[in-house]
Amino acid sequence: MRYEINPENFAVSLYDGVELEPFQFQPDYPNYDAFDSYKEAEEWAKLAIKSHAPTYGFYAPNGKGLTGEPKPTEEQKREAKLQSLGLSVAELRQLLGL
């Protein structure tokens, strides 16, 4: 994975290393705060790439001066899947007789 930063407007493009086109174009932070410098955009780009690693537990920051939000744990992912089916963990246990 790699990034490019437009030196004029600090827009970030993220590339997967396979496709010629970027898979993500980020002209500003996700919450629309502007990148004020090349360095600021570069710091965000590095965290964005790092956030794609399964072993890294945080997303890239949503805005200026913010820290990245933690990724959901495996338990939270399972609970979310159950909730999308309209079930709680307790209800599933009851259905399975556990």
Secondary structure, DSSP 8 states (H G I E B T S, - for coil): -EEEE-TTT--EEEE-SSSSS-SEEESS-TTS----SHHHHHHHHHHHHHHTSTT--B---SSTT----B---HHHHHHHHHHHTT--HHHHHHHHT-
